[in-house]
Amino acid sequence: MRATALRCIRCGLESPLDGAFTGCETCAEAGKPSNLQVIYDEAAFDAAALRVRGSSRAPSDMWHYKELLPIDDEHIVSLGEGGTPLLHVPRLGRKLGIPNLYVKDESRNPTGSFKDRLAAGAVSAARQLGRKVVVGSSSGNAGAAVAAMAARAGLPCVMFTTQQFPLAMKTQMGVFGSYLLAAPTVQDRWMLMETGVQRLGWFPTTVFRYPFFGSNCYGIEGYKSIGYEIIDQSAVTPDHIVFPVGAGDAFSGAYKGIAEYARAGAVDRIPVMHAAEVFGPLEAALAAGLDTVEAIDTAGATSVAVSVGSNLSTYQALDVLLRTGGSARSASNEQMIAAQLDLAALEGLWVETSSALSIAALSALVESGAIDPDSVVVAVLTSSGLKDPDVTADVLPDIPTVAASFESALAVLDESYAFDPHHPARQQA
Ligand SMILES: [Zn+2]
């Protein structure tokens, strides 16, 4: 569906459909940066939402929702992203005391992360708006997704990165034929990207201005499909949805999708949406009653969650928490790794450490009373464990060696794993 304008999430100021995508300039000048969002003719949109809602319990991909996205058919660029499963995880749920726990497994996307939805929305919009070059700044998942989608579109892609990030992500970002450039620091790569956007009209696909306001609003339209899918795939409307949140693009997009469904009368209510974060900028903003998010002094702290380990978040994320009554909670490196291993060993899902944050933060959300453990909870798992395998490999034990005799194998099974083949029932969580 053709959009009618872009509108500031904070002040409501409208701007044309094409621009520099540097967020709302009025709010930026006031020192309170805010993203824009894509808006539509409400009556036409609501009618379309009612048609699409529930037309499939198993949407094939995110373009199942193309009537609710701002891209004309001839400009859609796709690798089949979206349509990821919503899985009940009863064994993990039992361990956590949340029997109705579900996960939205975004690791199934074409490049292994939810960023494929952002890339599909943004690169399709670049084509629709006649832009000739797409640009991004990334340390991994977004870079891979945008590079792949640009290759699919036949559009040149300039990607600014640094040298410090996992080998698997570096390889994946490099293989799709984008023009990859390593800048000295993260701040430098944002500055370089913004210069390309302002001076040469490159189409921005990721975060690039600090303090952040968020990513390209057409990319965030792609993320709406996570919200639509969670509602369409659920037998009953979930009570709570938990996301790992950095800049909060997907968090904001998924909320926008569900809120659009709700406005159209296509869903009975909007779940409470919670942010799982590393350093806690949203938790601090909520606690202080702020209407903006301030940077946290991390004092050299490092996080295993490379994809969301930011000391700052955005107004677009805070807005979701305020509108749904959600909370923000953090988890330690140890809790994230424990959640990652539990997801894998109990449910067969190996996700990136950053993704396991949405599981790791559940205990704190339950303990604080933000989540009733008997409610229906969806945790979003954003990307695959193959993105950063070294973090996991470091905590796994060495593989025990056996002699070429079955007796030796049985003895080592007992010694190393306490596994008794005569009583093979797997340990219950
Ligand atoms: Zn504004």
Residues whose N, C-alpha, C, O or C-beta is under 5 A from the ligand:
A	BS01	ZN	C8 R10 C11 G12 L13 C24 T26 C27 S34
